[in-house]
Amino acid sequence: MKEIRTNIELWINDVEVKWRMLPLQKQYKYIIVCFAVYLMISIAGILISLI
């Protein structure tokens, strides 16, 4: 179990370093795209539940 936790922590640290290396404009663009996708999925789920 410790090995899995260690691997996950290393992966998270690696992703965080890569994220911080991106320029701010690219970070903002990724955040906006992710939010837009989340919003579309939420709206689709609401519409499907109404049908």
Beta strands, then each sheet from edge to edge (+ up, - down):
end
